[in-house]
Amino acid sequence: MRPTALVLAITAGSVAAIDLTQKALALSGPEAVVGHERSVGYIVAGIGATVVWAAAIVLVGSLPIAFAGGIAVGGAIGNLSSLMLFPSFRGVPDPLVVGRLAFNLGDVAVVIGLCLVVSTTIVVAVQSRARLREPVRVRS
């Protein structure tokens, strides 16, 4: 297994576990939990996008990008998994409510992870700008 795949998998698994634990604790508590429903098409598209995103991050070969991407992928996995793990709850549980905005740790992880991927990619590109003009070689 590539080191980037390992970093991405460990990070994503950890983030998803934290997100799902938070949702399970909220659902087992006495207070009502807000949620948002998702269609089957959304779920299929989410799974497809998550798999493609994870594969692209692994192919980049950068450990910092794999870590940042793992945060985003873990949030997505947590949200998609909660649809299957909590069938008695309609939709994705959003136990965090601020004003009229409801969200969960998976949502936070996706946003933070995407911001980190963009910033980390810029840093890696600036540090490797001489290599950016080299022809691409496909590894076998």
C-alpha positions as CSV (number, residue, x, y, z in Angstrom):
1,M,0.0,0.0,0.0
2,R,1.3,3.5,-0.9
3,P,2.1,5.7,2.1
4,T,-0.3,8.3,0.8
5,A,-3.1,5.7,0.8
6,L,-2.3,4.7,4.3
7,V,-2.3,8.3,5.6
8,L,-5.5,9.0,3.8
9,A,-7.2,5.8,5.1
10,I,-6.1,6.3,8.7
11,T,-7.1,10.0,8.7
12,A,-10.4,9.4,7.0
13,G,-11.2,6.4,9.3
14,S,-10.5,8.5,12.4
15,V,-12.5,11.5,11.3
16,A,-15.5,9.3,10.3
17,A,-15.3,7.4,13.6
18,I,-15.4,10.7,15.6
19,D,-18.3,12.0,13.5
20,L,-20.3,8.9,13.8
21,T,-19.7,8.7,17.6
22,Q,-20.9,12.3,17.9
23,K,-24.1,11.5,16.0
24,A,-24.7,8.3,18.0
25,L,-24.3,10.1,21.3
26,A,-26.7,12.9,20.1
27,L,-29.3,10.4,18.9
28,S,-29.2,8.4,22.2
29,G,-29.7,11.6,24.2
30,P,-33.0,13.1,25.4
31,E,-32.9,16.1,23.1
32,A,-34.3,16.2,19.6
33,V,-31.8,16.1,16.8
34,V,-32.3,18.1,13.6
35,G,-31.5,16.3,10.3
36,H,-31.6,16.6,6.6
37,E,-32.9,14.0,4.2
38,R,-30.9,12.8,1.2
39,S,-32.2,11.2,-2.0
40,V,-30.8,8.0,-3.4
41,G,-29.2,9.9,-6.3
42,Y,-27.4,12.2,-3.8
43,I,-26.1,9.1,-1.9
44,V,-24.8,7.5,-5.1
45,A,-23.2,10.7,-6.3
46,G,-21.6,11.2,-2.9
47,I,-20.1,7.8,-2.9
48,G,-18.8,8.2,-6.4
49,A,-17.3,11.6,-5.7
50,T,-15.7,10.4,-2.5
51,V,-14.1,7.4,-4.2
52,V,-12.8,9.5,-7.1
53,W,-11.6,12.2,-4.7
54,A,-9.7,9.7,-2.6
55,A,-8.1,8.0,-5.6
56,A,-6.9,11.3,-7.0
57,I,-5.4,12.4,-3.7
58,V,-3.5,9.1,-3.4
59,L,-2.2,9.5,-7.0
60,V,-0.8,12.9,-6.2
61,G,1.7,11.2,-3.8
62,S,2.0,14.0,-1.3
63,L,1.6,13.0,2.4
64,P,0.4,16.5,3.5
65,I,-2.3,16.5,0.8
66,A,-3.2,13.0,1.7
67,F,-3.7,14.0,5.4
68,A,-5.8,17.1,4.4
69,G,-7.8,15.0,1.9
70,G,-8.3,12.3,4.6
71,I,-10.1,14.9,6.7
72,A,-12.5,15.8,3.9
73,V,-13.0,12.2,2.8
74,G,-13.6,11.1,6.5
75,G,-16.3,13.8,6.8
76,A,-18.0,12.6,3.7
77,I,-17.7,8.9,4.8
78,G,-19.2,9.9,8.1
79,N,-22.2,11.6,6.5
80,L,-22.8,8.8,4.0
81,S,-22.4,6.1,6.6
82,S,-24.8,7.7,9.0
83,L,-27.6,7.2,6.4
84,M,-27.1,3.5,6.7
85,L,-26.1,3.2,10.4
86,F,-29.1,5.1,11.8
87,P,-32.0,3.9,9.7
88,S,-34.6,4.9,12.3
89,F,-33.5,8.5,11.8
90,R,-34.6,10.1,8.5
91,G,-31.6,11.6,6.9
92,V,-28.2,12.8,8.2
93,P,-28.3,13.8,11.9
94,D,-27.2,17.4,12.5
95,P,-26.7,17.6,16.3
96,L,-24.9,21.0,16.2
97,V,-27.2,24.0,15.9
98,V,-26.1,27.6,15.8
99,G,-29.0,29.9,15.2
100,R,-30.9,28.6,12.2
101,L,-27.9,26.6,10.9
102,A,-27.7,22.8,11.7
103,F,-24.6,20.7,10.9
104,N,-22.5,17.9,12.2
105,L,-18.8,17.2,12.6
106,G,-18.7,15.5,9.2
107,D,-19.8,18.7,7.6
108,V,-17.1,20.6,9.5
109,A,-14.5,18.1,8.5
110,V,-15.4,18.3,4.8
111,V,-15.1,22.1,4.8
112,I,-11.9,22.2,6.8
113,G,-10.4,19.3,4.7
114,L,-11.2,21.0,1.4
115,C,-9.6,24.3,2.7
116,L,-6.5,22.4,3.8
117,V,-6.3,20.5,0.5
118,V,-6.4,23.8,-1.5
119,S,-3.9,25.5,0.7
120,T,-1.6,22.5,0.9
121,T,-1.8,22.0,-2.8
122,I,-0.7,25.6,-3.4
123,V,2.2,25.2,-1.0
124,V,3.3,22.0,-2.7
125,A,3.0,23.6,-6.1
126,V,5.0,26.6,-5.1
127,Q,7.7,24.4,-3.6
128,S,7.8,22.2,-6.7
129,R,7.2,24.8,-9.4
130,A,10.3,23.6,-11.4
131,R,8.8,20.2,-11.6
132,L,5.4,21.5,-12.8
133,R,6.7,21.9,-16.4
134,E,8.1,18.4,-16.6
135,P,6.2,15.9,-18.7
136,V,3.9,13.5,-16.8
137,R,5.2,9.9,-16.5
138,V,2.7,7.2,-15.7
139,R,4.0,4.8,-13.0
140,S,3.4,1.2,-13.6
